[in-house]
Amino acid sequence: MDAGRTAGDVTPSAGAPAGPSGGGVFGGVEVEARELGVRGGHGWVYRHVSLHAAPGTLTVVTGEAGSGRTSLLLTLAGRMKPTEGTLTVGGLATPHRIRQIAALGLFTEVNPFDDALTVREHLQERLRPHGFLWRRRHPDAARSALARAGLDPDELPHGDRTLTRELTRDQAVRLGVALALLDQPGLLLVDDADTGIPACRRHELWDILRGLADQGLTVVAACTDAEEATGAATTLLPLPVPAPPPPPPPPVAADDIGVARGDEAEEGERR
């Protein structure tokens, strides 16, 4: 890790690291979160989370299952409204506006691939909203996004005609990154960066995310193994598993209620 990185900061209120370090290919945005929390039907999903991510940085959110990693990333992307705290992304504060500048990689439960479509078809679908003229001016946009995500179509079983259900987990994560880059985001969010991926490939993926940050993008990724991410991360943000809500008081039987009321009445007569 170089001197400009602060991966040793392991408090849930991780401070802002140094600014971008490179070519500025991407227009990253600043993320400022203070005391964020999301409460669900069974208690707090996560709480008291603060972070400051500058353009050109890679923030790695770590924690065990149930710590709220995915929910935090969805909150930062404007896909989940916080119950408490404040959030600005690129100076924007409403979820609708944040969604316009933040892009999700592959979130299995949120934006899964259509298994009946090929890699090429997913790329075409993502490019379509840009319009015909934009696509003509950027004929290599899909190839460039794949290259930056470290996914070589020539290494796939059937090239870019490979169905997404044939991809390994590592290839699927990289395709998710490539698709997100086609949205030209200021903030990229990648979930489960170390799940189901062999160790050597995990190191490559962290290098890819670090490279995107070095080119100016603001990147926030989630994983379980903080040690593997240390060499690439600008900042590590560990999430503790929230304490479960206190159990409800035991029910009181009707007979007990009657006895209690009788005792109260008797006590009142004595007074």
N, C-alpha and C positions, 0 to 999 in steps of 0.2 A: 504494500500500500504506500502511495506517495504521501508527502507531507501535507498536501492540500486536502486530504480526506480525513474524515472524522468518524470512521466506523467504530471506534472505541466508545463513542457516546451511546450508551445503552439504556437511557431513561426513556419513559414514554413521552417525554416532552423534548424530543431531540432537537438540537439547535440547527440553524442554517449553516451549511458548509460553504466553501468558496464557490465562486461563480463558474460559468462555463469555461471550458479549457480547449477550445479547438476551433474547427473551421466554421462553425455557425451555419451548417447546412439547414438546420431546423430552427424555427422560431419558438423556442421554449417559453413557458409562462411561469410566473411565480405562484406558488401554492402556500397559503397561509391558513392554518387551522388552529383554533384555540378551544381547548376543553370540549372537543366533540364527543358526543355520545348518542347511541341509538338504543332505544328501549323497545323490546318486542313483547309478545304475549306472555313470555315466561321470564321476564326480567331484562336486565341490561345485556345487550349483545356485546357492546364495548362501551367504555366510558373514560372520561378525563384524558383524551388523546389530543396532543398538540404537536404540530410539526410545521416546519418552514422549509420548503424545497424551492431552490432557485433554478432558473434555466441552466441546463448543462449539468444536472446532477442526477444521480441514481439513489433514490431512497428505497431501502429494502425493509419491508414490514415482516417481522418474524413472529411466530407464535404457534402453539399447539392447536389442534383441532378444537373448535369452540371458543377461540380467543377473539373471533370477530374480524379476522384478516380480510376475508372477502367482502364483508359488509363495509368495512372501512374504505376499501378501494372503490366500491360502488358509490359510497358517499362522496368521495373525492371526485368521482366522475359525474356527479349530478344525477345519478340513477337512484339514489336513496336519500331521503330527507332526514337530516339529523334531528334528534329529539331535543338536544341541547348543544350549546356551543355555537361558534361562528366559523364560516368557511368562505374564503375568496380564492378564486382560481383565475389568474390573469386579470385581477381587479373585478371580476364578476362574482356576484353573490347568490344569484338564484339558480336552482337546479336546471331550469330550462336553458339559461344562458351558458352555464358551465358545460352542458352536454354538447354545445356547439364547438367547443375547443378541446374537449377531452375525448380520447378514443380508447376503447377496450380491446385488449388482445382477446384470446380465447378464454371465456368464462363458461365452463361446461354447463352450468345451470341457468345461464342468462342468454348467451348467444351461441348455442351449439351449431356446428356445421350441419348442412343438409347432406346426409350420407349418400343421397342419390345424385349429387352434383360432383363434378370434377374440380380439381384445383383451378383450372382455367375458367370454369364457369363461375366459381366463387369470386375470382378476380374481376371478371366482367360485370358481375352483379354489383360489386363494390364501386366500380368505375362509372357505372351508368348514370348515377345522379350528377356527375360532374358535367355532363352534357357533351354533345358531339364535338363542338369546336375545341373545348378543353382537351378532349382525348386526342384530337388531331395535333394539337400543339405539344402534347406530351405522349408520343407514341410508345416510349419506353418506360412509362410510369410503373407498370406492373412488374416488369423485369427488374427495374431499379429497386422497388420495394422488396421483392424476393431476395435480391442480393444483400440488401442491408439487413434483412432478417436472417440471413445465413441459410436460406433454403434454395438449393440448386435443383431445378426441375429435372435435369438430366440424371440425377441420382434417384429419382422416383421410379417405381416399377413401370409406369407407362407415361413418363414425362408429365407434362401439365395436364394430361388427360387422365391421370390417376384419380380415382374416386377418393374422397376424403376419408371414407371408412377404411381405406387401405393404408392410411398414414400411420406411422408410429406416433407415440405421444410427443416425442421430441419434434417431429416434423409438423404435427398439428399445432403445437405452440408457436413454432416459427411462422407457419402460415397465418395464424391469428395475428402475429405482430405485423406481418406484411400487409394484411388487410387493413389493420388499424392505421398504418403509415399512409395508405392511400387516402385517408380522410384528412391528411395534412394537419395533424393535431399539434397543439402546443404542449399537451400532457398525454403521455402514454401510460396505461395501467395494465400490468400483466399479473395474472393470478396463478398460484400453484406452480411457480417456476421450477420447482424441484420434484414435482410429483410424477412418478412413473417414468422418469428419465434416467438412463445410466449415468454413472458418475462422470465419465469423460465428456459426455454430451452436456451435462449440467454446467461444467466449467466453461464449455464453449458458449452456452447460452448466456451465462453471466458476462462473458467477454463481449458478446453481441450487444447486450443491453448497455454495458459500459460504453461501448463504441457509439451507440446512438446518443447517449448523454454527452459524450465528448464532442459530438457534432451539434450540440446546442439544444437538444430535446430535453424536456423534463420527464423523467421516468420514475414511476413508483411500481415496485414489484413485490409480491408476497411469496413467502416460502416458509418451510418449517426449520431448516438447518441454517442457523445464522453463521456457523463457521465457514461453510462453503461460500457464502456471499461476501464475506469480509473483504477479500482481496479486490472485489469489484465495486463494492458499495461506497458511496460518498457518506451516507448516514445509515445506521442501523436503528430501527424503531421496533423494539420488542413489545408485544402485547401480552399482558397476563390474562389468564382465563378468568372472566368475571365470577365473583362469588355468587353462588345460587341464592335465590330469594329465600327468606326465612319461611319455614313451613307454617301453614295455617294452624291456628289453635285447634286442639281436638274438639270435636263436637260434644255438646252437653246433652245428655239424655233428658227426656221430658220429666222423668221421675226426679232426676237430680235438680232440675229447675224448680219443681214443686217443693222439694225439701229446702232448697236455698231460700225460696220466698217465705216458706213457713218459719224458718229460722230468723229471717229479717223481721217478720211480723211479731214474733215472740220477743225479739230484742227490743222492738219499739214499744211493746206493752210494758216491759220492765222499766223503760225510761219514763 
